[in-house]
Amino acid sequence: MNAEKRHQIFSRLREANPEPTTELNWTTPFELLAAVLLSAQATDVGVNKATARLFPVANTPQAILDLGLDELKSYIKTIGLFNTKAENLLKTCRILVEKHAGEVPATRKELEALPGVGRKTANVVLNTAFGQPTIAVDTHIFRVSNRTGIAKGKNVEEVEQRLLRLTPKEFKQDAHHWLILHGRYTCVARKPRCLSCIIEDLCEFKEKTE
């Protein structure tokens, strides 16, 4: 895919959705971090239902620590892998209180040092909470990037590096939100909705659906 076509794709995505953002509900960097940590192998809708119960009661690292493990589990038990996630969230809260004065750090190294926080989670927090032009590659973005030809790669890190290199600077801040939403609602896994796709004529996927 050439640079001109890539620019047109992002231009259309921006025109359709000028201010894209995550579908997770959050109001502070810590709420976002907690929500993203809980969202692994779970839907944003499911996470939002759990955090709608949890955050009014505890939405700071200290408040989560004060809840304790069993109480925390009771709020997030509807989410997959809730036992592991509860333990990781508690450990993360302890580190935030002890090493960061209860604040979420704004560097990749410090974020990835937190239990349960990998590269993708760190990228989401850096981008969405702190306005850094990172691109968090999940299954949707991996699929869309490879299928359309925007940035092909054999694994998520390869796709991330190609997207960072090839995405025009003016679109980099919002690129991952546009791509994830496109993958979630249009360029879906089993049968992409090519007829309703606003970039269908620019996409290089050969097996388009009717």
C-alpha positions in Angstrom: 0.0 0.0 0.0 1.4 3.4 -1.0 1.5 6.5 1.3 -1.2 8.3 -0.6 -3.7 5.5 -0.2 -2.9 5.2 3.5 -3.4 9.0 3.9 -6.8 8.7 2.2 -7.9 5.9 4.5 -7.1 7.8 7.7 -8.7 10.9 6.2 -11.9 9.1 5.7 -11.8 7.5 9.1 -11.3 10.9 10.7 -14.1 12.5 8.7 -16.5 9.8 9.9 -15.3 10.1 13.5 -13.4 13.3 14.3 -12.8 12.6 18.0 -12.5 8.8 18.5 -11.8 7.4 22.0 -11.9 4.2 24.0 -15.3 2.6 24.7 -14.2 1.9 28.2 -15.7 4.3 30.8 -13.2 6.3 32.8 -12.6 9.7 34.3 -9.1 9.5 35.7 -5.8 7.9 34.5 -6.2 5.3 37.3 -9.7 4.4 36.3 -8.5 3.9 32.7 -5.6 1.8 33.9 -7.8 -0.4 36.0 -10.4 -0.7 33.3 -7.8 -1.7 30.6 -6.2 -4.2 33.1 -9.6 -5.8 33.6 -10.4 -5.8 29.9 -8.1 -8.6 28.7 -10.1 -11.3 27.1 -13.3 -9.5 28.1 -15.6 -7.1 26.3 -15.6 -3.3 27.0 -19.4 -3.6 27.8 -18.7 -6.3 30.4 -15.9 -4.2 32.0 -18.0 -1.1 32.0 -20.8 -3.0 33.9 -18.3 -4.1 36.5 -16.5 -0.7 36.9 -19.9 1.0 37.2 -20.3 -0.9 40.4 -16.7 -0.7 41.5 -15.6 2.9 40.8 -18.3 4.6 42.9 -17.0 2.6 45.9 -13.3 2.6 45.1 -11.6 4.5 42.2 -8.1 5.2 43.7 -5.3 2.8 44.4 -5.7 3.3 48.2 -9.4 2.7 48.1 -8.9 -0.5 46.1 -6.3 -1.7 48.7 -8.8 -0.8 51.5 -11.4 -3.1 49.8 -9.1 -6.1 50.0 -9.0 -9.1 47.7 -12.3 -10.8 48.4 -14.3 -7.6 48.3 -12.6 -6.5 45.1 -13.5 -9.9 43.5 -17.1 -9.5 44.4 -17.3 -6.4 42.2 -15.5 -7.8 39.2 -16.6 -11.5 39.3 -18.7 -11.1 36.2 -15.5 -10.5 34.2 -13.4 -13.4 32.8 -10.3 -14.3 34.7 -11.4 -12.2 37.6 -9.3 -14.0 40.2 -6.0 -13.3 38.5 -7.1 -9.8 37.5 -8.1 -8.9 41.1 -4.7 -10.1 42.4 -2.9 -8.1 39.7 -4.9 -5.0 40.3 -4.2 -5.1 44.0 -0.5 -5.6 43.5 -0.6 -2.7 41.0 -2.4 -0.5 43.5 0.2 -1.3 46.2 3.1 -0.3 43.8 1.3 2.9 42.8 0.8 3.9 46.5 4.3 2.9 47.6 6.4 4.1 44.6 4.2 6.7 42.8 2.3 8.5 45.5 -0.9 6.9 44.3 -0.5 8.4 40.8 -0.3 6.6 37.5 3.1 7.0 35.9 3.3 8.4 32.4 6.2 6.4 31.1 6.2 3.0 29.4 8.9 1.6 31.5 7.1 2.4 34.8 3.7 1.2 33.4 5.1 -2.1 32.2 6.6 -2.7 35.6 3.1 -3.0 37.0 1.6 -6.5 37.5 -0.7 -7.4 34.6 0.3 -4.4 32.5 1.9 -5.4 29.2 2.8 -3.3 26.2 -0.7 -3.0 24.8 -2.2 -1.8 28.1 0.7 0.7 28.6 0.1 2.0 25.0 -3.6 2.5 25.7 -2.9 4.4 28.9 -0.1 6.5 27.4 -2.3 7.4 24.4 -5.7 7.9 26.0 -4.8 9.3 29.4 -1.6 11.2 28.6 -2.0 12.1 24.9 1.0 10.3 23.6 1.0 9.1 20.0 1.3 5.4 20.8 -0.6 2.6 18.9 -1.9 -0.3 21.0 -2.3 -3.3 18.7 -5.0 -5.7 19.7 -6.7 -8.5 17.7 -8.9 -6.0 15.9 -6.0 -3.7 14.9 -3.9 -6.7 13.9 -6.6 -8.0 11.6 -7.5 -4.6 10.0 -3.9 -3.7 9.5 -3.1 -7.0 7.7 -6.4 -7.3 5.9 -6.5 -3.8 4.4 -2.7 -3.7 3.8 -2.3 -0.6 5.9 0.5 -2.2 7.9 1.2 -5.9 7.4 3.1 -7.9 10.0 3.4 -11.5 11.4 2.8 -10.5 15.0 1.4 -7.5 17.0 4.8 -5.9 17.7 5.7 -6.0 13.9 2.3 -4.4 13.1 2.8 -1.8 15.8 6.2 -0.8 14.6 5.0 -0.6 11.0 2.0 1.5 12.0 4.2 3.9 14.0 6.5 4.2 10.9 3.8 4.4 8.2 0.9 6.3 9.8 1.0 10.0 8.8 1.9 12.2 11.8 -1.4 14.1 11.7 -3.3 10.8 12.3 -1.0 9.1 14.8 -2.7 10.2 18.0 -6.1 8.8 17.1 -5.0 5.9 14.7 -5.5 3.1 17.2 -9.0 4.2 18.1 -10.1 4.4 14.5 -8.6 1.0 13.6 -10.0 -0.7 16.7 -13.5 0.7 16.1 -13.3 -0.2 12.4 -12.3 -3.8 13.3 -15.0 -4.0 16.0 -18.0 -2.9 13.9 -17.1 -3.1 10.1 -14.0 -5.1 9.4 -15.2 -8.0 11.7 -13.4 -11.3 11.9 -15.6 -13.8 10.2 -17.4 -11.9 7.5 -16.2 -8.3 7.1 -19.0 -5.8 6.2 -17.4 -4.6 3.0 -20.6 -3.1 1.5 -20.9 -0.7 4.4 -17.2 0.1 4.6 -16.1 3.7 4.0 -12.6 2.6 2.9 -13.7 -0.4 0.8 -12.3 1.0 -2.5 -8.9 1.7 -0.9 -8.6 -1.6 0.9 -6.4 -4.3 -0.6 -8.2 -7.3 0.8 -8.9 -9.6 -2.1 -11.8 -11.6 -0.8 -14.3 -8.8 -0.2 -17.8 -9.8 0.9 -21.0 -8.7 -0.7 
